[in-house]
Amino acid sequence: MRAPASPKADVPWDRWCTPHPRPPRSSGRPITPNRTLRRLPNAAYRQREYLTEAEVEPLIEAARKRGRNAPRDAAAILLAYRHGLRAAELCRLRRAQIDLRHGRLHVNRAKGGCASVHPLHGPELRALRSLQVAGPYVFVTEAGTPTTTAWFLRVVQRTGQAAKLPFPVHPHMLRHSTGYKLANDGQDTRSLAHYLGHRNLQSTARYTALAEGRFKGFWRD
């Protein structure tokens, strides 16, 4: 006796082999296309990407007065400014890179930058000696874990608000402030490039272009 034919026998193979998409479930709300929030240019948030020395000082002073981690936060801002550290370079800073006895800091640069050895001066030495750190990293959380770039972003933003700066600030502005300050002091481009870890002098030229000292002799009143 022959077996009964399958119910799919009379249906073309491309009809039952290809799955039919299910209609989307309705949630009662109209379906709208996904929209990605686009960040505005930096000029929409601030008129410049660096801080002057007169603005960095109250920023560090405000950090010294904020919370139980004030010495750590103030030291982080001070080192980032004095040595042009990126947020990632600051958070990865290890105690083995610091020689408090001879006042030296070995800076390992991110993004393929050139490493260098910077002198440590009185303010940095005092700030680093005030940190009671037992692990290998210089800046750690209360749990003893290394800090992150997100942590430093929050510290700088909240401290900028506490210092009542006229515009929002972010960590990389401290690195730009280093280049602007040293270029304004008359440091040559090549030395400034080595200090910041730049391999290309064009990356450093942006600071010398902003140095107002180049124009001091243009008008003599």
C-alpha positions in Angstrom: 0.0 0.0 0.0 1.4 3.4 -1.0 1.9 6.0 1.8 -0.3 9.1 1.6 1.3 12.1 -0.1 2.7 14.8 2.1 0.6 17.9 2.4 3.6 19.8 0.9 3.8 17.6 -2.1 1.6 19.8 -4.2 3.4 23.0 -3.0 6.3 24.3 -5.1 9.6 23.7 -3.3 10.6 27.4 -3.2 7.4 28.2 -1.3 8.0 25.9 1.7 11.8 25.9 1.7 12.1 29.7 2.0 10.9 30.9 5.5 8.5 33.8 5.4 9.4 36.8 7.6 7.1 37.4 10.4 5.5 40.8 10.6 6.9 43.0 13.4 5.0 43.0 16.6 3.1 46.2 17.1 3.8 48.1 20.4 1.1 50.6 19.8 3.6 53.3 18.9 4.5 54.4 15.3 7.7 53.0 13.9 10.3 55.6 13.3 13.8 55.2 11.8 16.7 55.0 14.2 18.3 58.4 14.7 22.0 58.8 15.8 22.7 61.9 17.9 25.4 63.8 16.2 28.0 65.7 18.3 28.3 69.3 17.4 31.7 70.8 16.6 33.9 71.9 19.5 33.3 75.5 18.6 29.7 75.1 19.7 30.8 74.2 23.2 33.8 76.5 23.7 35.7 79.2 21.8 39.2 77.6 22.3 40.7 74.2 23.1 43.2 75.3 25.7 43.3 76.9 29.1 45.5 79.8 30.1 47.8 79.6 33.1 45.5 81.9 35.0 42.6 79.4 34.4 44.6 76.2 35.3 45.6 77.6 38.7 42.0 78.0 40.0 41.2 74.6 38.5 43.9 72.9 40.6 42.9 74.9 43.6 39.3 73.9 43.3 40.4 70.2 43.0 42.2 70.6 46.3 39.0 71.5 48.0 36.7 68.8 46.5 36.0 65.7 48.6 38.1 63.1 50.4 40.1 62.3 47.2 41.2 65.9 46.8 45.0 65.3 46.9 44.7 62.6 44.3 42.5 64.6 41.9 44.6 67.8 42.3 47.8 65.8 41.7 46.3 64.3 38.5 45.4 67.6 37.1 48.7 69.1 38.0 50.7 66.3 36.3 48.5 66.3 33.2 49.1 70.0 32.8 52.8 70.2 33.7 53.8 67.2 31.5 51.2 67.3 28.7 49.8 63.9 29.6 46.8 62.4 27.8 44.1 60.9 30.0 45.3 57.4 29.0 48.9 58.2 29.8 48.0 59.6 33.2 45.8 56.6 34.2 48.6 54.2 33.1 51.3 56.0 35.1 53.2 53.6 37.3 55.3 54.3 40.4 58.3 52.7 38.6 58.2 55.7 36.2 58.8 58.2 39.0 62.1 58.9 40.7 61.2 61.2 43.6 64.8 61.2 44.9 66.3 62.7 41.7 63.1 64.5 40.5 62.5 62.6 37.2 59.5 61.3 35.4 59.7 58.8 32.6 56.8 59.5 30.3 55.5 56.7 28.0 53.4 58.2 25.3 50.3 56.8 23.7 49.5 56.8 20.0 53.0 55.9 19.0 54.5 59.0 20.6 58.2 59.3 21.6 59.0 58.5 25.2 61.0 61.1 27.2 62.3 61.9 30.7 60.9 65.1 32.3 62.2 66.9 35.4 59.9 67.0 38.4 59.7 70.3 40.2 58.6 71.3 43.7 54.8 71.3 43.1 54.7 67.9 41.4 57.1 66.4 44.0 55.0 67.6 46.9 51.8 66.4 45.2 53.2 62.9 44.5 54.6 62.5 48.0 51.2 63.2 49.4 49.7 60.2 47.7 49.7 57.0 49.8 49.7 54.3 47.1 50.7 50.7 47.8 50.1 49.2 44.3 52.0 49.7 41.1 49.9 52.5 39.7 50.1 56.1 40.9 46.4 57.0 40.6 44.0 54.4 41.9 40.4 54.3 43.0 39.2 53.8 46.6 39.0 50.1 45.9 42.7 50.1 44.9 42.1 49.5 41.2 43.7 51.7 38.4 41.7 54.7 37.4 40.2 55.1 34.0 39.9 57.8 31.4 36.2 58.1 32.2 37.2 58.8 35.8 39.5 61.6 34.8 36.9 63.1 32.5 34.5 63.3 35.4 37.1 64.8 37.6 38.0 67.6 35.2 34.4 68.4 34.2 33.2 68.6 37.8 36.3 70.5 38.9 35.8 73.0 36.1 32.3 73.6 37.3 33.5 74.1 40.8 36.1 76.5 39.7 33.4 78.4 37.8 35.3 78.5 34.5 33.3 80.2 31.7 33.1 77.1 29.5 33.0 73.3 29.8 36.5 71.7 30.1 37.8 68.2 29.2 41.1 66.4 30.0 42.8 66.9 26.6 42.5 70.7 27.1 45.2 70.3 29.7 47.6 68.9 27.2 46.8 71.7 24.8 47.4 74.1 27.6 50.9 72.7 28.1 51.8 73.3 24.5 50.3 76.8 24.5 52.1 77.8 27.7 55.5 76.5 26.7 55.3 78.0 23.2 54.3 81.3 24.7 57.4 81.1 27.0 59.5 81.0 23.8 60.5 77.3 23.8 61.6 76.2 20.3 59.4 73.9 18.3 61.7 70.9 18.2 62.2 70.9 22.0 58.4 71.3 22.5 57.7 68.4 20.1 60.0 66.1 22.1 58.5 67.2 25.4 55.0 66.4 24.1 56.1 63.2 22.4 55.2 64.4 18.9 56.9 62.6 16.0 55.7 65.1 13.4 56.6 68.8 13.9 53.3 69.8 12.2 51.5 68.5 15.4 53.5 71.0 17.4 53.2 74.0 15.0 49.6 74.6 16.2 51.0 75.8 19.6 53.7 78.1 18.1 51.1 79.6 15.8 49.0 80.6 18.9 52.0 82.1 20.7 51.3 85.8 21.1 55.0 86.5 21.8 55.7 86.5 18.1 53.7 89.7 17.6 54.9 91.8 20.6 57.2 93.9 18.4 54.6 94.7 15.7 53.5 97.9 17.4 55.6 100.2 19.4 53.6 102.8 21.3 
